[in-house]
């Protein structure tokens, strides 16, 4: 849920090979290509593949009947037409968890058959008005459908598990569902493609790994705050994300990489110590999210007029490359591919 983000908010089997990038970082289609199409739609993912991404990234949450679907959040009034559908008016509710409350319509209150009747909408229409023309064109996708899109497009997948502690509190085990889906979709077969599992909760990664899933496990870290699973388990004794980055020896156990908010790598004094420390330990270092609009660029890279205008995105992304990232999440994959050409 949106308010959960405000809180950060031993593997059995053969090790999955970690591919460290010696030159340009890989490009990951962040929810597809949402700079040009509403996020998490088939058109968004297929456009990302056409624009040359190495992997596509679906965020996963679960329906009432345990089907994994791809949505940025489990509250869906901003990304679907559910608020205008009278048959679902009675499902508007307020959810409370970990001391926070959020009102709206939630994936976990709908069955997959109900959810698939909804149509997708642009999440940030004021910044991406051209995407509004595609509102209503497509329905919500399941994780299985996105994995099939990745396979048919010849790219890998980054599955982000969203809000595992909350879903666990209502009896939905996201880790078990992800493990089952990955197997049934054929992504454990030899040559199936590069598979990354990521989460802001390391316990969610550990839980998927405990199911024997061969993948790269990447821990997401916010620029401030504390991981929700640690906060729930340890209270005031839980380390902040910043403290975890300062102790990579402890953090890196059982992980193949870390993925950080790009602002942590764009400080005026140069790349932070943890960037080099991650590479020294053989960890992937991903950064999120490369977006060309001024609204998302660091202040010194903004140019032109208006929040929706494209600023000096190339300069910002080059700074990320100089920090030593091995992968970037991008909303405009074509621009990221221009900035980070694929190896010949």
C-alpha positions in Angstrom: 0.0 0.0 0.0 1.1 3.6 -0.5 1.3 4.2 3.2 3.5 1.1 3.7 6.1 2.7 1.4 6.2 5.6 3.9 7.4 3.3 6.6 10.5 2.4 4.7 8.7 2.4 4.0 20.0 -21.0 3.3 19.3 -21.5 -0.3 18.8 -25.2 -1.2 20.0 -26.0 -4.8 22.5 -24.8 -7.2 23.6 -21.1 -6.9 22.2 -18.8 -9.6 25.1 -17.1 -11.6 25.4 -13.4 -10.9 26.3 -11.5 -14.0 28.4 -8.4 -13.2 28.5 -5.8 -15.8 32.0 -4.6 -16.8 30.8 -1.7 -18.9 27.3 -0.3 -19.4 24.7 -1.2 -16.9 21.7 -3.3 -17.9 18.4 -1.6 -18.6 15.3 -2.8 -16.8 11.9 -1.7 -18.1 10.4 -0.3 -14.9 6.8 -1.6 -15.0 7.4 -1.7 -18.8 7.8 1.6 -20.5 5.5 3.9 -18.5 7.0 7.0 -19.9 4.9 6.1 -23.0 2.1 3.8 -22.0 0.1 3.2 -18.7 2.3 1.1 -16.4 2.0 -2.6 -16.1 0.0 -3.0 -19.3 0.8 -5.4 -22.1 1.5 -2.4 -24.4 3.9 -1.0 -21.8 5.9 -4.2 -21.5 5.9 -5.0 -25.2 7.1 -1.5 -26.0 9.9 -1.8 -23.4 11.1 -5.0 -25.1 10.9 -3.3 -28.5 13.1 -0.5 -27.1 15.8 -2.9 -26.1 15.5 -3.6 -22.4 17.4 -6.5 -20.8 14.7 -7.3 -18.3 11.1 -6.1 -17.5 9.9 -5.5 -14.0 6.4 -6.4 -12.7 5.3 -5.5 -9.2 3.2 -8.3 -7.7 0.2 -8.3 -5.3 -2.5 -10.9 -4.9 -6.3 -11.1 -5.4 -8.7 -12.5 -2.9 -8.4 -15.9 -4.5 -4.7 -15.9 -4.5 -3.9 -14.9 -8.1 -0.7 -12.9 -8.5 -1.4 -9.7 -10.5 0.9 -6.8 -11.5 0.0 -3.4 -9.9 2.2 -0.8 -8.4 0.1 -0.9 -5.2 -2.7 -3.1 -3.9 -4.8 0.1 -3.7 -6.0 0.5 -7.4 -8.2 3.5 -7.7 -5.3 5.5 -9.3 -4.4 2.9 -11.9 -7.8 1.4 -12.9 -11.3 2.5 -13.5 -12.6 0.8 -10.3 -13.8 4.0 -8.7 -16.3 4.6 -11.6 -17.7 1.0 -11.6 -21.0 0.9 -9.6 -20.8 -2.8 -9.2 -17.7 -2.4 -7.0 -18.8 0.7 -5.1 -19.5 -1.4 -2.0 -15.8 -2.5 -1.9 -14.5 1.0 -1.1 -13.0 0.7 2.4 -10.3 1.9 4.7 -7.4 -0.5 5.5 -5.2 -0.1 8.5 -1.8 -1.7 9.1 1.3 -0.9 11.1 -0.2 2.3 12.4 -1.3 3.7 9.0 -4.6 3.9 7.2 -5.5 4.1 3.5 -8.9 4.4 1.9 -9.8 3.1 -1.5 -10.3 -0.1 -3.5 -7.9 -3.0 -2.9 -6.8 -5.9 -5.0 -7.2 -8.4 -2.2 -10.9 -7.6 -2.0 -11.6 -8.7 -5.6 -11.4 -12.1 -7.2 -9.3 -12.5 -10.3 -12.4 -12.8 -12.4 -13.7 -9.5 -11.0 -10.3 -7.7 -11.3 -9.8 -8.7 -14.9 -13.0 -6.7 -15.9 -11.3 -3.5 -14.9 -9.5 -1.3 -17.3 -6.1 0.3 -16.7 -5.4 4.0 -16.5 -2.4 6.4 -16.4 -1.2 6.8 -12.8 0.3 10.3 -13.1 -1.8 12.0 -15.9 -0.6 15.5 -15.2 3.0 14.5 -15.9 2.3 12.1 -18.7 -0.8 13.5 -20.4 -0.1 11.6 -23.7 -0.6 8.3 -21.8 -4.2 9.3 -20.9 -5.1 8.6 -24.6 -4.6 4.9 -23.8 -6.8 4.9 -20.7 -9.3 2.0 -20.8 -7.6 0.1 -23.7 -6.3 -2.8 -21.6 -7.1 -4.9 -18.6 -5.0 -5.9 -15.6 -2.4 -8.5 -16.2 -1.5 -11.5 -14.1 2.1 -12.3 -13.2 1.9 -15.4 -15.4 1.0 -13.2 -18.4 3.9 -10.9 -17.8 6.4 -13.8 -17.5 5.1 -15.2 -20.8 5.6 -11.7 -22.4 9.2 -11.7 -21.2 9.8 -15.2 -22.5 8.3 -14.5 -25.9 10.3 -11.2 -26.1 13.6 -12.9 -25.2 14.2 -10.9 -22.0 14.6 -11.6 -18.3 12.2 -10.6 -15.5 12.6 -8.8 -12.2 9.7 -9.7 -9.9 9.1 -7.2 -7.1 7.2 -8.6 -4.1 5.0 -5.8 -2.7 3.9 -5.5 0.9 4.5 -9.1 2.0 4.0 -8.3 5.8 0.6 -6.9 5.1 -0.5 -9.7 2.9 0.8 -12.2 5.4 -1.4 -10.5 8.1 -4.5 -11.4 6.0 -3.4 -14.9 5.3 -1.9 -14.5 1.8 1.6 -15.9 1.5 3.1 -14.0 -1.4 6.4 -15.9 -1.3 4.7 -19.3 -1.7 2.6 -17.9 -4.5 5.6 -16.4 -6.3 7.5 -19.7 -6.0 4.6 -21.7 -7.4 4.1 -19.3 -10.3 7.7 -19.1 -11.2 7.9 -22.9 -11.4 4.6 -23.4 -13.3 5.6 -20.7 -15.8 8.7 -22.6 -16.6 11.2 -20.1 -15.2 13.2 -22.8 -13.4 14.0 -24.7 -16.5 17.5 -24.6 -18.0 17.9 -21.5 -20.3 14.6 -20.0 -19.1 16.1 -16.5 -18.8 17.5 -14.3 -16.2 15.3 -14.1 -13.1 15.6 -11.6 -10.3 13.4 -11.5 -7.2 13.4 -8.2 -5.3 11.7 -6.7 -2.3 11.9 -3.9 0.3 11.7 -6.7 2.9 14.6 -9.1 3.1 12.4 -11.6 4.9 10.3 -11.9 1.7 13.4 -12.7 -0.3 14.4 -15.3 2.3 11.0 -16.9 2.1 11.1 -17.3 -1.7 14.6 -18.7 -1.5 13.4 -21.2 1.2 11.1 -22.6 -1.5 14.2 -23.5 -3.5 13.7 -21.0 -6.3 16.9 -20.4 -8.3 17.1 -16.6 -8.9 19.1 -13.5 -8.1 17.9 -12.0 -4.8 18.1 -8.2 -4.7 17.2 -6.1 -1.7 15.6 -2.8 -2.3 16.6 0.1 0.0 14.8 3.5 0.3 16.7 6.8 0.8 15.3 7.0 4.4 13.4 5.1 6.9 13.4 1.4 8.0 12.3 -1.8 6.3 8.8 -2.7 7.5 9.5 -6.3 8.3 12.5 -5.3 10.5 10.4 -2.6 12.2 7.6 -5.0 13.0 10.0 -7.6 14.3 12.5 -5.4 16.2 10.7 -2.1 16.9 13.0 0.7 17.8 16.0 -1.7 17.6 15.5 -2.2 13.9 18.3 -0.7 11.7 17.5 2.0 9.3 18.1 1.5 5.6 21.1 3.9 5.9 22.5 1.8 8.8 22.1 -1.4 6.7 24.1 0.2 3.8 26.9 1.1 6.2 27.2 -2.6 7.2 27.3 -4.4 3.9 29.1 -7.4 5.3 26.0 -8.2 7.4 23.6 -7.0 4.7 25.1 -9.0 1.8 24.7 -12.4 3.4 22.3 -14.4 1.3 21.9 -11.6 -1.3 23.1 -11.2 -4.9 22.6 -7.5 -5.0 21.1 -4.3 -3.7 18.9 -1.8 -5.4 18.9 1.8 -4.1 17.0 5.0 -4.7 19.1 7.0 -7.2 19.4 10.0 -4.9 21.7 7.9 -2.7 24.2 7.7 -5.6 24.0 11.3 -6.8 25.5 13.3 -4.0 27.7 16.3 -4.8 30.7 14.8 -3.1 30.8 11.8 -5.5 29.6 8.2 -5.1 29.1 7.0 -1.5 31.3 4.5 0.1 28.7 1.7 -0.1 28.7 1.8 -3.9 32.4 0.6 -4.1 31.8 -1.7 -1.1 29.0 -3.4 -3.0 31.1 -4.0 -6.1 34.0 -5.3 -3.9 31.7 -7.9 -2.5 30.5 -9.0 -5.9 27.0 -7.6 -5.4 24.8 -6.2 -8.2 24.2 -2.5 -7.7 20.9 -1.4 -9.2 19.5 2.1 -9.1 15.9 3.3 -9.4 14.4 5.0 -11.2 15.6 6.7 -14.4 12.9 9.1 -15.5 13.4 11.9 -18.0 10.9 14.4 -16.6 12.1 17.3 -14.5 9.7 16.2 -11.7 11.9 13.2 -11.1 15.4 14.5 -11.9 17.7 15.7 -9.2 17.5 19.5 -9.0 20.8 20.2 -10.7 19.8 18.3 -13.8 16.4 20.0 -14.4 16.1 22.1 -17.5 13.4 23.8 -19.6 10.0 24.8 -18.1 7.5 22.7 -16.3 7.6 19.5 -14.3 6.6 17.3 -17.2 9.4 18.7 -19.5 12.4 16.5 -20.1 15.5 17.9 -18.3 19.2 16.9 -18.7 18.4 13.2 -18.1 21.6 12.1 -19.9 23.8 13.9 -17.4 22.0 12.5 -14.4 22.2 9.0 -15.8 25.8 9.3 -16.7 26.5 10.2 -13.0 24.8 7.0 -12.0 27.1 5.1 -14.4 30.1 6.8 -12.9 28.9 5.6 -9.5 29.3 2.1 -10.7 25.8 0.8 -11.1 25.3 -2.5 -12.8 21.7 -2.0 -13.7 19.1 0.8 -13.9 15.3 0.8 -13.8 14.0 3.1 -16.5 10.6 4.6 -17.4 11.8 5.6 -20.9 13.8 2.5 -22.0 14.7 4.0 -25.4 16.5 6.9 -23.7 18.2 4.6 -21.2 19.4 2.4 -24.1 20.8 5.4 -25.8 22.6 6.4 -22.6 23.7 2.8 -21.9 24.3 1.0 -25.2 24.0 -2.8 -25.1 27.3 -4.7 -25.4 28.0 -6.0 -28.9 
